[in-house]
Amino acid sequence: METTFMALHTEISEAVRKHAIERLERLGRIERRPTHAEVRFDEERGRMKAEIRLVVMGGATFHAEGG
């Protein structure tokens, strides 16, 4: 699975990248056909926010965010 990281108003440490990849691999156990993942981190008014967009074979897209 190809994974793209983006950071807005913040920087992503290597430890955070590694943790995100481990979590995405766990999602691969549930959804067997992931092709691409986009992980976006943003800091807004002192609050961190993470957003993940997972694209699977066939074109379906799953979206999750938290902060």
N, C-alpha and C positions, 0 to 999 in steps of 0.2 A: 504494500500500500504506500502510495506517495503521500508524504505529509508536508504541509506548508505552515510555517509559523509567521505570524505578523504581530508587531508590537506597536501600539499607539500610545504616546505620552509616557512610555516606560521601557525598560529593557528586560529581556528574558535571560535568566541565568541558565547555565548548562544543566544544573540540577532540575530546574523546572521543566526544561525541554525533555529530559530523560524521563521524568515522572509522567509527563503528558503522553509520551510515546508508549510507556508501559500501560497506561490506562486505555489508550486506543487499541493496543494489542488485545486487551481483555474484551473490548467491544467486538473484536473480530471473532471471538468465540460464540457470540450471540448472533451477529449478522455475518454470515460466512462469505459474503461477496463484496467487501469494501474495496473501492478502487482509489479513492482520494480522501484525505482529511485536511481541513483548513482549521488551524487553531489560532485564535486572535485574542491577545491580551490587551487590556486598556486600563488606564488609571484616570479616573475622573473625580475631581474634588476629593482626592485622598482615598478613594475607594477603588479597589482592584476588581476587575470584571474579566471573566473568561467566556469565550464563545467558541463552540465547535460546530463545524458543518461537515457531515460525513456523507460522501456520495458512494452509492453502491451500484454494482453492475445492473444495467437496465435503466439507470437514470434516477432512481429514487434518491431523495436527499433527506437526511435527518439533521435536525438543528437543536442545539441545547445551549443554554447560557446560565451563568451563575455569578454571584459576586459576594 
